[in-house]
Amino acid sequence: MLGLQRFTGSIVTQLCRRATYSSNSANARAASAALATAASNSNGQGSAADDAEQRASAATAASPSAAEAARKQKNSGQMVAAAFESLRNESESGGKSTTNSAVNNIDERIVNAKTVNGLLAITENNNGFNRKHALKIVSILAEWSTINRVKISEFENDSRFLRVCRMLGRTALAKNGVAKNGNTAGASANGNNSSKRISGFRTDDLNTVLGVAGDDEAAKLIASISLPQMVKVMSTLAQRKRRSTPLLRSLAFNISSASDQLDLKQSADVLYAMSMLNFQDSVLGAKVCADVQAALPKNSEKSAVVGSILTSLGIMRYRDLDILESLTQWLLKNSEICRPQDLSAYFLTAALLNFKSAQLDEVRKKLAKSIIREDFKRQSDWLNYVWSLTMLGLVENSQLESVLSADFLSKLQNDKAGLTPTFKMRLLNLNSYAQLCATDYKGVILPTDSPVYQVPMAHTKSKQILVNGVLDALKSLLPASNHVLGSVDSKMGFLIDATCQFDSQRNALPLDKTSQDVIRVALMVVDFHDICHGTHRSASGITNLTFDLLEKSGYQIIPVPYNEFSTSDKLLKRVQYLEAKFKDVVSRK
């Protein structure tokens, strides 16, 4: 019950707050930047600086600062004191006098009420009316106000509404101009006090549930609010970077269980929150994707919401071929209203998720051809776009040349972000693709003394543990230390986890020995972050590009998936696993 009082502020906050799409557009822009920044590190590789920045950001999102928590507790101190006293009295006396049948009857009357007067009439002369009922009434009024069914002016001074407010413990807040003795008649007679009371509800926002109430208490209350309000709670968690696992799990369960469908904006908001909070939930993801598919045909005016959905799917690495194909069809049908940034989000997400539409040729002709370099204000956005086309096999030689030229590098360095390690790795990907994979490419390539090659690369901590486990097993399998080398800079924008070579008779050779018949082998660890999740799991687009470049360079690749190779296994088992992989590679050669 304590959580119920604390949570009420989030509900009444919505009474005069109409949902607008513009907020979702801002979310889409922010998420798009996050998608582009995080993409190159999804295979477990990135610069040391990028890795440190991501870890710091994750730590900030996972736990609020002590100063913030103290500030929230101070602001809500009076309310909590009043709530404790009121709830203690209720638990000792009021709860015992209410029968289940009376409570159920009130619940039915609340659900069946069609007007403001009908709702507020339930509060009169009803001994069974309690805080839970008060919360439901305020929730319904908030929803009606959001859809313009009623106006707050119709009930803000009604004594019955003020009684509901008082039941929820808010009259103890002197800062909102409410008398401490809870005199309803005096408050309703004074318009200023009433206005301050309502204003106090609006400004409290979700402080009551996110700042004061415990996560477990707040999670229990989610089932008591409406589906739109669940979405708003989740959006606020994302905005505040508050990754409350109990609250998110409760939201995921209740949103997934709701019979009502989410509209397109609500779906975009949920996906945005999941991506910003790094919250993976397969059931919730399936529910949202199904609702997006149902709502897409009704949308013929707004491309930004589609761009937001695409961006969030890319950040989460959530791969559902059905929703991706539906989004592709929508973009093809409504290409004339699509903004360049929304189309760019499609190509980047499709590339990261290793998704190639069944209508790839039409995507090339109708969507890719409609984007030009002048559509992007920042040089880095153009680089990201060309990089995504490369992973999809849609890049043109002129586009490759445009990002490998000295003029482009100069302009990229003058961007606000500058020539970051992430951009350097992407440029090295493109440089290698131009030389190894592109057909009849005769344009410029990066000079050997280019500063782009000066990029520090390192694995994430979890992936490095797996790489070390592979190297330990190789030392037991190969005859000498000069037969294997780990963490090799490929000069193509990624690390080769381990490399060795064999002759045609499967005999290991020193790495400095060259021969036409030598079989060069690259062992590449594939960890959790190198794959796409969701309904249709697969290797990410970056992983595929890495393997393609290695094969074109003359390597035989041995993928070492994290779910097949574990450092907790005995050394003998790991050695036998790699030995079987070597035999398979040599026999295929």
N, C-alpha and C positions, 0 to 999 in steps of 0.2 A: 504493500500500500504506500510505503514511502516513495517508491519510484513513481507511483501514479501522480502524486502531488507535484513532484519535480518535473514530470514530463509535460504537464499541462501547458506550460509557457510556449512550447513548440507548436501546439495546436492553435491557440488563440492568435499567435503571431501571424497566421495565415489569413486572418479575417479580412484584411484590406490589401492583401498582397496578391494581385492577379498574376498568374503565370504567363510570362511572355517568352517568345522564342529567342529574343536577342541574347538572353543570358546563355542559352545553349550555344549560340554562335561564338560567344566569348570562350566557352568551354572548349569548343571545337578548335579554335585557334590555339589555345594553350596546349591542348592535347596533341595537336599536329606538330607543334615544336618539340614536345616530349618524344613523340614517335620518331621524328627525324634524328634526334640526338641519341636515342638509345639503340637505334637499329644496328649499327655496326658492331656493337658489343654483345649481340644476342647469341653468338656462337662461343661465348666464353672468353673472347679476346678483346682487348682494347688497351688503351694507354693506361699507365699507372695513375695518371692524373684523373682520367675519366672514371676509373674504378673507384678511386678515393672519393670523388664527388658523388657517385651513385650511392656509396655506402653511407656517406654523411647525410644525404637526402633521405635515405631509407630510415636511418636512425631518427631523424627529425620527425618523419611521418609516423613512426611506430610509437613514440612516447612523447607527450607534451612536456614542456619545460616545467621545472618546479615553480618558477616565477609565475607562469601562466595559471597553473593549478591554484596557487595561493591567491592570485587576483580574483579568480572565479569564486573561490570559497569565501573570500571577504565580501564580495558583492552580494552573495546569496545567503549570508549568515543569518540575517533576521528572518528570512523566509523559512530556512531550515528549522530554526528554533520554534517558530509557530507551528510548522508542520509536524514536528516531533510531538509536541504537546497535544495537538489536535488528533493525530493518529493514535496516540496512546489512549486517549479518552475513548476514541471510537472502538478500539480493539477490546477495551474493558467492558463497554456497556452497549453501544449502539448495535454492534454486530449480532448480539445475542437475541435481539427482539425482532429480527427480520426473518420471515419465513421464506423458503425457497420459492413457493408459489407466488408470493407478492413480488419478489425480485424479478421472476420470469415475466410476470404481467407487465411490469414497468419496462422491461427490455422490449417486449412486443409493442407496447404503445410508442416507444421511441422510434423503433424501426418503421412503424406504420404512419407516423406523423408526416403530414404533407405541408404544414405551414409553420411559421415562426411561433404563432400563438399556440398551435397544437403542441409544439415541443415544450414551450415554457409552461403550459398549463399542467404538464406532468409534475412539475416541481411543487405544486400547491397541495397542501393538506395530504401529504403522502409520506407516511412514516418510513416506508421502505426505500425511499430515495437516498442514494449514497453517492460517494465520490466517483465510482465507476460510471454511474448513470450521468453524472455531471460532465465527465469527460466525453462520453458519447454525444451528449447534446452539443457541447462546444465543437466537437469534431464535425458534426453535421452542419452546424451553422458556418463553420469555416469553409467547408466544401461548397455550400450554397452561395456564400459570398464570393468565392473564387470564380464560380461559373456565372456570376451576376444574377443568380436567382433571387437573392435578397440583398438589401443594403444594410450596412452595419448601423446606420442611423435609425433603422426600424426597431432595434432592440437594445442599443447600447445604454439607454437610460431606463429600461424596463426593470422594475424592482425584482422581478423573478430572475432575470438574467444576472442581476447583481448578487442575488442569493447564490446562484451557481458559482459566480466568481468567489464569493466568500467561502463557499464550501471547499474550494480548491486551495484555500490558504493564502490567497494573494492579498487580502486586506491587511495583512501584517506588514506590508511593504510601505513604510512611511515615505520613502523616496518617490513613490508614485502618487502621493497626495491622498492616501486612503487612511481614514481614521482608525486608530489601533483598537478602538472598542467595537468596530464592525457595525456602526450605526447605518443601516441600509437606507432608512428614510432620509437622513441628512445627506448622504452621498448622492442619492438620486435627485434630491432637490437642488443640489449644487452642480451646475453643468460643468464647471471647471474641474471639480474633483472627478466626475465621471469621465471627462475627456482624458485626464491624467491617468486614470485607471486603465482605460483602453490603450493609451499610449504605452503604458508600462508593459502591458502584455505584448505589444508589437516589438518593442526593443529588447525584451528578454531573449527572444529568438530561441535557440536550442541550448542556452546556457544551463538550464535546469537539468537536462538529461545528459549533456556532455561534460558539464563541469562539476556538478554537485553529486548527482546520482551515480552509484556504482554501475559499472557496465552490465553486471548480471541483473541488477534490478531494472535497469532500463530495457534490457532485452526482453524481460517478461511482459513489458507493456506494449510491445509492437503489435501483438494480435488485437489490441483494443482500438487501433486507429485504422483509417481507411487506406486503400491502396495508393491514392495520390499522395497522401501524407507520408506513407512509407518511402515513396520515391523521394520526397523532399528531405526526409531525414537522411537518406543515403547520400543525396547531393550535398547536404551540409557537411556530412562527415568528410566528403572528398574535398570540399572547399577549405575545411579546417585542417586537412591532412591528418585526421584522427582515425587511425586504423584500430578500431575497437573490435576485436575478433568475436566476442560473444554477441555484440550488437549486430555486426555484419551477418553472422550466421543466422540470427533470429530474423533479420530482414530478408535474407536469401530464402529461408524456409517459408516465411509468410507470403512473400511476393510470388514465389514459385507455386504455392498452394492456392493462390487467389483464382477464382473462376473468371473474374473480369479480365479483359485484355488490356494491356498497356497500349496507349497511343504511341505515335512515332516519337514525339518529343520525350515522353516518359521513358521509352525504351532507350533513347539516346542518353538520357540522364543517368540511367542505371548502368549502362555500359561505360560511360565516362567515369562514374564513381568506381566501378570495378577496376578499370585500368589505372586510375590515379592512385588507388589504394593497394594495387597489386593483389587483388582478391579474386582468386579463381574458384568458381563453383559451377560444376558441370550442369546441375539441374537448373539453376537460375539462368545460366547461359542459354540452355536449350529453350527455356520459357521465353526469354527476351527475343531470341532469334525467330521463334515461331510467331510471336506477336508482331515483329517487324515485317515479316513476310505477309501477314494478314493486312497490315496497315499501309504498306507501300503503294498498292494500286490507287489508294484514295488521295495520295499526295501528288499533285501535279504543279506545284508552285514553288516549293522550297527545296533547294538543293543542299543548303547548309546543314540541315539535319541529317541528310544522307552522308555528307562529308564527315560529320561528327561520328556517326556510327562506324564508318569505315576506319577512321583514325583510331578509335578505341579498340576495334577488333585487332588492328595491327599491333598496338601497344601490348595487348594481352597475349598475342600470338594465338588467338582463338580461331581455329580453322574449322569452319562448317561450310562445306561445298554448296549446300542448298541456299543458304542465305547469301553467300558470295555470288552465286549465279543470279539470284533474284536482284541483288543490287546492281549487277552488271546490266541486266535487262532494263532496269529502271533508268540507268544512266544513258543507255543507247536510245531509249525511247524519249527521254527528256534532255538530250544533250544540248539543245539550244538554250536552256535556262540554267545550265550547270556553270558554276564559277570555275576558273582555272585551278584554284586551290583545292576544290572538291574533287576534280578530276585527278589532280596530282596525288591527293590522298588515296584515291582508288589504286593508282599504279604502285604507289609505295607499299600499301597494305597487301595487294595481290602479290607483289614480289616477295615480301617478307614471309607471307604464308604459303609461298610456292604454289600459287593458284593460277592456272591458265584456263580461261573461259573456253567453253565449247565454241564460242563465236569470236575466237581470238583475232581472226582476220578483220572482222567488222570493228572490233575494239581498236585495232591498229588504224584502220581507215577513218573511222568516225570520231574516235576520242583522242588517240595519240596525235593525229594530224592537226587537231584543233588547238593544240598547245604550242606556243612559241616562246622563245627566250624572253621576249619583252613582257610576258605575263608575270614574271617573277621580279620583285623589287630587289631581292637579295641574291647574290651570286650562289650562296650555299643552297638556296631552294632549287635553283637550276641544276646544280650538281646532284642533289638528292633525286631529282626527277630523272636525269640521265642514268644515274646509277640503278634506279628501279627498272627502267626500260631494259637495261643490260641483263638483269637477272631474269626478266621475262622473255629475252631474246627478241625484243622489238626495237632495239636501239639502231639508229642509222649512223653511218660513218661520219657524216657531217656533225652529228651531235657529239660523238666521241672526240672529234678534233676540236670542237668548241670548248671543251673542258680541259683538254690537255695542252692547250696553247699557252704561251708565256703571258699573253695579254690577260687571259682569264685568271691565271694564278696571281697576277699582280692585283687584279680587281678583288679577288677573293681575300687576299691579305689585307685589303683596305676595308673589308666588311667589319662590322662591330665585333664579331666573334673571332675573325682572323683565320689563319690557316691552322686549325686545331688538329690534334692527332687523329681524331675521327675522320676529318675531311682528307687528311693525308692517306689514310688507309683506303678510303673509297677511291681516291685518285689512282692509287697503286693498283687496285682492282681493275679500274677502267683501262689503265695503261697496259696491263697484262692481257686483258681481254682484247684490246685493239691489236696486239701483236700475235696472239695465239688463236683467237676464236673468230674475229671479225673477217668477213669475206672481202678480199680485194681492198683492204685498208691501206691507203698510201699517205695518210695524213701525218701530222707531227706526233711524236711520242716524247715522254719526259726524258731530258738529258740525264746522263749517269750521275752528274754532280748536282742534280736538283735537290733543293732542301726538303722536298717531299719524302725522299728516302730516309731522312733523319727523323724517324718516329719511334719512340719507345713503345714496345708492345709487351703485354703480360697477361697471363690467364687470371681468371677469378680464383679465389682461394680454393673453392670446392673443386674446380676443374684441375687445378695444379696438383691436388692430392691424387687424382686419378692418373694424371700424366706421370707423376713420380712412381706410382704403382706399376705402370707399364714399363718404365725405364728399369726398375728393379728386376722385373721378370726378364727383360731382354738381356740384362747383364748375366743372368744365369743360363740363358739360352744360347747366346753368341759367344764365340771363343775368346775374344779380346775386346778391350775398351775402344780400340780404333775401328771396330766393326759397327758401332752404333753411335748416333749423335742425337741429342734431344733439344727441343725448343729452338729449331732452326728458323732463322728469318728467311722467308721465301722470297722477299723483295716484291711480293705480289699483294701485300696488305694483310698478311696473316702469318701465324707461326705454324711450322710443321712440328707436330708433337714429338715424333721420333722418326728417324730415317736409317735405313740399312740397305744392303744390296747382296744379291746372290748370283751364282752362275746357273747355267741350265740344269746342272745336276743337283741343285738345291744346296750347294755349299756356300756358306757365308764368305763374303769377300771384304777386305779392308775398303774403307770409303775412298781412299786416295787412288784406288786402282780403277782404271777406265778400260772399257772394252765394248765392242758393238753388241755382244751377247749378254751384257750385264743386265740384271733385272733390278731396277731401283724401286724400293718400297717406301711408302710414306704411311706411317701409322697415325691416325687421326682420332682422338678421343671425341666422342659425341655425348655431351652431358645434357642435363635436363633443359638447359637454356638454348640448346642447339636444335630443338625440335618444336613443332607447333602442337598445341594442345586443342582440346575440344572434341567435336564429334569425329573428325577425320584427322588423326594424328599423322605427321610425316616430318621429315627433315625440313628445316627452314630453307628459305630461298638463299640465304647467305651461305649455309652449309653446302647446298648444291653448287653454288657458284665456286666456292673453294675447291670442291672435288673436281669440277670441270677444268679449272685452271691447272690443277695438279696433273690430271690425266693428259692434258695437252702439253704439259711440260715433260712428259715421259715417265711419270711415276705410276706404279701399281699401288692402289689405295687399299689399305686395310682399316675400315671403320671399327672403332672399339666403343660400342654403346655402353652407357652407364648402367643399363639394366642387365647387361651380360657380364661385365667385368667389374669386380668389386675389390677394393683394397682390403676388405675384411676376410676375403678368401685366403686360403693358405697359398704360399708361394708356388708350390708344386702345381696346384690347380690353375693358377694364372699362367705359369710357363706352358702347361699343356694346352691351354686355350690359344695362346699366341702361336705355338708350334703348329697347331691344326690350321690356323689362318695362313701361315707361311706356305704350308704344303698346298693349300688350295690355290694360292696366288701363283706359285711356280708351275703347278700342273696346268693352269689356264694359259699361261704364257707359251 
